[in-house]
Amino acid sequence: MSTYGYAVEQATGAVHVLATTDGPLRQRFLDASVHILAIPTHDLPEHLKEQAEQLKADLTNAEPTSGDDRVTPTIQRLSVTELSRLADRLVALSESLLRERPELWRVGLLTSA
């Protein structure tokens, strides 16, 4: 699979986790962050690269505390409204990735199955 295909797989995987996993939004974001942070950006078109990198930065902008990674304290300090906006941006990124390369739509569907 190409790097771009892997980016689609990770982005759609993160959307799938957010949409289908039980539990509070914060926990679902923690679970989805594994996929989000794994999205490779070096082969993406510039506008998508910027979106993906900003999303990753916004998930990791808090300083780690007591051995935590950067994601956990970041998610803990965000409001539900801010988390919802991040979710909207993730869905938009996933959709944009698929619009750029519609032949990879199947990759996204396979990830979500």
N, C-alpha and C positions, 0 to 999 in steps of 0.2 A: 504494500500500500504506500502511496506517495505521502510526503509530509503534509500536503494539503488535505489528503483524505484522512490522515490521522487527526488533523485539526478539526475536521468536520465530525469525526467520531467522538472526540473529546468534548466538543461544544454540545453536540446533541446528547451525549451521555450525561452531561451536567444538567441540561434541561430536563431530561428524563428523571434524574434523581430528585430534582426540585419538585417536579410535578407528581411523582408517584410514590415517593417514600413517605411513610407515616412519621409523624412527629412535628415538633415546633419548627417554624421557619429557620431559626438559628441553627438547629441541628441539621436540617436538610442542607443548609448552605455549607456547613462544615463538611458534610458528606460530599456535596457537589464540588467543593473547592479542589479536591484531588484531581478531578477532570479539568476544571478551569485552569489550574496552574500547569497542567500538562499540555495545554494547547501550544503547539510550536508556532512561532510567529515569523520566523526568518523567511519563509517562502510565500507568505501572504501578500496580496496587493497592499500597497501602502495604507489606504484608508481602513482596511480590515486589520492590518497590523497594529495601527494606532488604537483602534477600538479594543482589540484583545489585550494589548499591553496596558492600556488604561484600566481595564477591568481587573487584570491581575494586580496592578499597583493599588487599586482601591480595596482589594481584599487583603493586602499585606502591609498597610501603612501604619499600623500600630506597633509599638516596640514590644518585643516578647517579654513576658513576665514569668518568673519561676520555671524556666525550662520549656515554656510553651513555644510553639512556632509563632509566626507573625499573624497567621490567619485567625486563630482562636481569639486573641484579644481584639482584633479588628472587628470581627463579627459580634463580639460581646458588646462593644461600645456603639454599634450602629442601631438606630431605631428600626422598628418594623417597616416604617415608611421608606427609610433608606435602603433596607434590604429588598423591599419590593421594587424599588428603582433599579437596583443592581440586577434583580431577576429579569426585569424588562430589558435591560441592556444585554444580558446574556441571550435572551430569546432573539433579540434583534441581530446580534452577532451571528448566532446560529443560522438564522434565516438568510442573512447576507452571504455567509459562506456558501450556503446551498444555491443561492441565486447566481453567484459567480460561476459555479461549476455544477449545473443541474444534473450532470451525469453521476454525481456523487450522492444524489438524493437517497439511493439505495443504501449507501453506507450509513447515513443518518437513521434510516428506518431500521436497519439491522442492529444498530446500537441501542435503539429504544425498545426493541422487541424483548 
